[in-house]
Amino acid sequence: MSATGRILDFARAEHRLLPEVRDAAIHLLGDTLATGAAGSTAPGADAVLTAAQGWGQGNDARIIARDVRLPAAGAAFVNAFQIHCLEWDAVHEPAVVHALSTVTASVMAAIDRRGGCDPDEALAALAVGVDIASGLGISATTPLSFFRPATAGCIGSALAVARIDRVENFEDVLGLAYSQCAGTMQAHVEGSIALPLQIAGAARAAIAAVDLVKAGLTGPHDALEGPFGYFSLFDEGDPAVYADALGSVWRIAEVSIKPFPSGRASHAVLATLDTLLREGAVDATSVSKIEAFVPPLIQRLVGRPLKPDMTPAYARLCLPLLVALMLTDRRIDPRRFTPATFADPAIGALAAKLSITLDGNGDLNALSPQRLVVTRTDGSVVERVIPNTLGHPQAAMSPAQTDTKRSLARELAASEPDPRLFSDPLSYFTRPEPA
């Protein structure tokens, strides 16, 4: 059987998640919903909601942290934007895919439209969608040119929604999801708000693909391995790399959680500085220079200069600025991404202390390991090797660190119309109305 056939069989199969996989799914669901709540007040969020409200009337599905309902496709769009727009959403690092962002938004919309869902059925759909989106990324051998969280995310999301909506023709869902895949790294290069809009479009397309199949339409069936399929156009690679491991590992258990609202590529440096600050090893006045030795993807994603006219979306991906904010504020607060901050001479002086050097890693998709060397004003040196970034399954955030993230997310949220959003995320996800 082809790799595509095996992936589709996995997508439609009955699954009972192992306890550790179920626990990981619930924890990641809570993290994702919290980031979506925080994103409800981010730049552009109100405009995105206004646009989606103009696409059609209906109250199928909820918007996270807002007392608003929209048709399912519009709700998936808005929620996916809110989840990704602060760059605080979980990521499968080897795949370089923010799979939870699209899958959570689209599956939640489908569950809402259905009127609710058994928790185990919902978690299985979530885990399957994340698995497939991550698996496509794992299979890739080339660096990102298309925005993989949107392209792979669209496919994983559509197959997850197909489970919730109980459609039979998974081949057509795959084909119609693939036919709507879009999004490139140009938005990332420019720090454009189009980046989370690409995630939003992928979640909306997932709903659309399933709805089209339910209406009797069909799609191409060789969407992954065909001459103009995913692995010919979007990424080079072999899906058999992923398909051969199906069932032996659940990719949702490999997903990393982000401690800071900034690009994941910035987190190894930021988390290490945070630790050094807490230990009293450095402070903003004692640092002479900071040297980060990183794989090429880190430099490509966040090794960009501080500019006084940059956008908040660019700022979240600007490691020199983020380092300066960590040294100054001892945290990363997205409300600091303002023109006043960007033009602050003190911030600029701290940002200039950072240098980024390629470490010779030949893996163009690697985010680790990294090495940080801090030289203090007295000439002494502090060095840290970072095999796994904080939030990785091998470097999990502590309960206190998780609480810190959730508290800031709650502080940033537009509102909290349903207390289950933070206290009982699985109930919030699977039961549109409180008991």
N, C-alpha and C positions, 0 to 999 in steps of 0.2 A: 504494500500500500504506500502511496506517496506520503510525503511529509504533510502536505495539505490535508489529505484524508485523515491522517492520524490526529492532527490538530482539531479538525472538525468533530471527530468521534469523541475526543476529550471534552470539547465544548458542550456537547449535547448529553454526555453521560451523567448518570446519577453519581453524586459524590457525597460522602460523609467525611467531613474534615476531622483530622486528628486533633485531639485536644490542644496541642501546642500550636497548631496551624489556626484553629478557631480563635484561640486567645490572641494570636498575632493579628488576625483579621479585625477583631473587636478593638484592639488597641489602636490600630492604624485607622480604623473608621472614626474613632473618637478624635484622633489627631486631625484627620482630614476635615471633619465637620467644624472643629474649632478654627482651623485656618480659613474655612469658608465664612465663618462668622466674623473673623477679623477683617477679611477682605470686603465686607459689606460697606465699609467706610473708606476704602482705598480710592485714590484718584481714578476717576473714570467709572466707578461702580454705579453711581446714580445714572449716568448717561447710558450705560449698558442696560440697566433696568428699563429706562424710558424707551429705548429703542425696541427692546423685546416686547414691551407692552403694546407697541404699535403694530406688531406682526399678527395679532389676532386675539380675540376674546376667548376667555375660558379660565377655569379655576382648577385644572387637573392637579397641579403640583405646587408645593411650597417653595419659597425662596428662603435660604438659610439666613437666620437672624433678622428677617423682615416679616412684617405682617401682611404679606402679599402672596397671591397665588397666580399662576400663569398656565397656559397650555403646556403639556409635557416638554415639547421641544424647546420652547422659550425658557422654561424653568431650568432645563439641563444646561442651556447656554449661559444663563446668568450665574447659576451655581458653580459651573466649571470656571468661569471668569473669576468669581470671588475666591475660589479655592486656590487658584494659581497666581493671582495678580500681585501678591506680596512676596512671591518666591519663597514661601514658607511651607510648601507642600512636600510630602514624602516622595522619595525617588529610589528606584532600583538602580544602584550605581553602575554595575557592570553593563546594564542595558542602556543607561542614560535615558530612562523613561520615567516620567511622573505618572505612573499608571493609575494611582488612586484618584487623581484629579478628574480625569474624564470618566472613569468607571463609576465612581461614587455619584457624580452628578447625574449621569444618565440612568443608572439603576435606581437611584432615589426617585427620579421623575417617573419611571415606569412603575415603581411600587406605589407611589402616590396615586397615579392614574388608575391603578388596579384596586385601590382602596385598602391596601395593606398586604402583608406578606409574612409567612412563617419565618422566624429569625434564621433557622438553619438553611432554608431555601435561599434567603437573601445573602447570607454569608457565603454560601457555595457559589452563587452568581458573582459576587464581588471577587472571590478568590480566583475563579476561572477567568474572569475578565482581566484581572491584574496579571495572572499567569501568562496569558496569551500576549498581552501587550508587552510584557517584560521579555517573554520568549523571543518575540520578533527582534527586539533590541539585542538580546544575547547573541542571536544568529548573525548580526551584522559584523562585517569585517572592515568597513570603511568609516571614516569620521563623519559626523553629522553635516549634511548639507540641507536636506529637508529636516524640519523640526520633528524629530522622532516621537516626542511625547504626544504630538497631535496625530501623526500618521499611524504609528503602532497603537496609540491610545484609542483612536477611532475604531479600529478593528476589534480590539479587545472589548471595548465598551459595547459595540453592537452585538457581539456574540453573548455577552452577559445579559443584555436586555432581551435577547431572543429567549433566554432561559426564563426570565421573569414573565414574558408575554406568551410563553409556551408555544412558540411557532415550531414548525417541523422542518422547514427548508433552510437549514443553516448554511448550505452552499450559496444560496441566493443572498442571505444576509451578509455573508462575507463579501460576495461580489459587489453588492450595492454599497456597503461600507467602504470598500476599497475604491470604488468609483467616485466617492466623495472626499477621499483623503486630500489634505492640503496643508500647507504651512512650511515655510523655509526658515533657515537660520539668519536671513537678512534682518528680520525683526530683532533678533538677539544681538547682532552686530551693532545695530543702531540704538539699542535700548528703547525700542518702541513698544507702546502699549498693545501693538498688534500681537505681541507674543502671547499674553493670556487670552487674547481674542481667538488665536488659533486653537488653543485648548478648548475654548468655549464652542467654536465651530465644530470641533471633533465630537464633543458630547451631543450637540444638536444633531449632527449627521448620523450618529448611532441610533438615535430615536427614529430619525427619518428612514434609515435603511430598514429597520424592523417594520415600521408602519407601511412602507411600500410593499414589502413581502406579504404582509397581512392583507393588503389590498389586491394581491394576485400578481404583482410584477416580479420579474426575475433579473438576475445579474450574472456576470461572467463567473464561471466556476473554477477557473485556473488562476485565481487572483493573486496568489503568492508566487507560484513557480512558472507561470506562463511567460511567453516571449516579451510581453509588456506588463508583467506582473510586478508585485511589490519588490521582489529581489532582483528585478532587472532595472527598475526605474528609481525607487526611493533609496534603497540600500543594497549594496552588494553583500552577498552572504549565502548561507545554506540553511534553510529552515530545519533540515534534518538534524542539525546540531542541537536544536531545541527539542524537536519531536522525539529524538532517541532517548531523552531523559524524562519524558512525560510519565507522571505517576510516581517517579522516584523521589521527587522533591517538589515542594510547593513554593513558587517564587514569591508569594506574598510574605513568606517568612524571611525572605532575604532583603526586604525593603528597608531603607534607611529613613529615619525621621530627622527633620531639620530642627536644630535648636534655635536658629536665628532666621528672621525674615529677610533673607538675602540669598543669592545664588549658592547652590550647594558647593560649588567649587571654591567658595570663600571660607567654608566652615572649618577646615582643618587648621588654618592659620588663626581664625577668630577664636576657636575653642581653646587652642593652645595658649593664646594671649590671655584669654579669660582665666585659665588655670594659673598662669604666672602672676596675674594681677591678684587673684585670690590668695595665692601663696605669699604675696609680698615680695616676689622676686624682681618685679619691675613695676614702674608706674610711668605716667605720661612724661614726667620730668627726667627720669633716669635712663631713658632709651636714647642711644646714639644712632643706631641703625638696626634694621630688621631685614634679614635675608631669607626669602622663601625659595626652597629648591623643590620644583614641582614637575609633574608630567606635563606634556604639551597641551592636553585638554584644559588644564587649569589656567595656563597662561592665555589660551585662546578665549576662554569664557569670561574670566574676571581680571585679566592683566591689562586693564584699560586705564588710561590716565584720568585723573580728576579734572573736570572742566566746570567753570562757573555757570555755564548755561545748560548743564545736563538735566535730563528728565529724571523723575523718581525711578522709572523703570531702568534707566541707565545706571543710576546710583546704586541700586540693589546688586549690580553686577560689577561694581568698581571696587576692587580690593583695597587700593590705597585709601579711599574714603572710609571704607568699612573698618580698616585698621585704626584710622584716626578716631573714629567714633567709639570703637571699643576701648581705646586708651583713655579717651575723654569721659565717656558716659558709663563705661563698664557694662554696656549692653548695646544691642542694636534695636532701636525703636524707629519704625518706619515714619513716624511723624517728624523725624529729624531730616528727612530727605526734602529739604527746602532750599530755595535760592540763597537765603541768608546763611545756611550751613555751608553750602558749596563755595560761597565767597569769603568765608571766615579765614583770615590769614593764619590763625592758630591751627585750624583744621588742615589747611594746606601745608603747613610746616611739618605736622606729624605725618601726613600722607607721603610727603617727600622722603621720609626715612625708610620707606619700604622699597626693596628691590626684588624682582622676581627672576629666577634663573632656571632654565630647563635642566632637568636632572638626568637626561639620557634615556628615559623610559621610552621603549619603542612601541608601546601599546597606545594607539591614538584615541582610545575610548577610556583610558584609565583615569581615575580620580585620586588614586593613592598607589604607593605610599608617598609621603611628603616629609620634608625636613625643614625645621625653622631654627634659625640662628639669630639670637638677639645680642647685640653688643651694647653694653651699658656705658654711660658717660665716664665711668671710672676705668674703662678699658676691659673689665671682666666680661665674660661671654656665657650665655645660657643657650644650650642646644637641646632640641627635642626632635626625636624621630617619631613620625605619626603613621603607624601602619594602617590604622582604621580611624576615620573621622568620627567624632562624637555623634551618636545617633545611628551609626551602623550597628547591625545585629551583634557584631563582635565588640562594640564599644557603646552599649546601650545607655541612653540617658537615665539618670537616677530618678526615683519618684519626685524628689525635690525639683530637679530640672524640668521634669514633665509638668509639675504644678506651676512652675514659673512661666512656662510657655502658655499653658492654658489660662493663667491669670491675665497675661498681657492680651491674649486673644479675646477674652471676655471684656477687657477694658476697651478694646478697639471696636467691638461689635456695635452695630447700629442699634440693636435692641435684643432682647431675649424673650420673645413672645411665648416660647415653650421651654420651661426649665430643663426638660430632658436633654436638650441640645448639649449641655455640658455634664449633667448628672447621670444620664442613662442614654448614651448615644445609640445603642442598638435598638432600644424602644423607639427613640425618635426617628430612626431610619426606617423602621418596618411598620410603624403604626402612625399613619398621618394625623390621627386625632388622639389626644391623651385619653386614657381610660377614665 
